[in-house]
C-alpha cells in the first residue's frame, strides 16, 4: 500500500535521520545519553555482583576451614569414662606389711632348736643336740617386755676312752628360762630384739650307760643327772611376713653350770640357735 503524501512527509521529516536532524544536535544529544546509560548499567551490574559476594562470606569461611557455631542444637557433652575395674589376670599391688605396728601385748614363738654341749667335765669331745624352743613374751611398754622360754635338746655324745666300748650315748638337756627383752631397731620389715634369760638347766646324762657306773668317775666320764644354772644371752631377729606372723631366728650363747665334783665345777658357754615362727596376738598395749 502506498502511503499518502502527508504520511510520507511525516515519516521522512520526523523519523528518518536526515543530516538536518544530526546537524540540529538531536543525535549529538542522544549519543552522550546512550553512553551514560551504558556506564550506569555496568555500574549496577558491578554493584550487584559485589553484594552477592558479601552475602556468600560465611559460606567462604566454612570452605576455608573456619569454625562455625551452630545455634540450632547444643553440642552434647561427652560422659566421663567409667573407672576401669580389674578383671581376671590383672595384677593388683598390695603391701602385706602395711599393718605392722609393734603394739601387741602378747606373742608366742615356736622354733626348731640346736645346741652344743659337753656331757662331762673332762670330755674334749662335744655333742650336737637338736630339739624345740618355745618362747612367749608379755610387753610392758613399747620397748621393754618379759620373756619366758622352754627348750629341750636331744642327741648323742662321745665318751671317754673305756674298756666297755661305750660311745654315742644318749644325752638330753632341758632349759627353763625367763628374763627381759628389749625392742631394738625395727621397721615394718624386720626387728632386732636382744634378751637376757636366766633360770635352770636339767641334764640327763646317765640314761644310756647300760648298767655302768654313772658320774665323772665312771667309764663314760659323764656328769651325773642334775639340775644346774642355765641361761641364754642373745636375742631374736624377726622378719615380718604379715601384721601377725613373723619368721624368727634366735641365736644365743647358752650358759650351763653343771657340777662334776665338789672339787671340779664346770661352767660351760656353748652356742645355740633356733629358727621358727612367731605369732602376735591382737590385744594391744
Beta strands, then each sheet from edge to edge (+ up, - down):
strand 1: 106-117
strand 2: 127-139
strand 3: 144-157
strand 4: 169-186
strand 5: 190-204
strand 6: 226-240
strand 7: 245-256
strand 8: 259-261
strand 9: 264-265
strand 10: 268-280
sheet 1: 1+ 2- 3+ 4- 5+ 6- 7+ 10- 1+
sheet 2: 8+ 9-
end
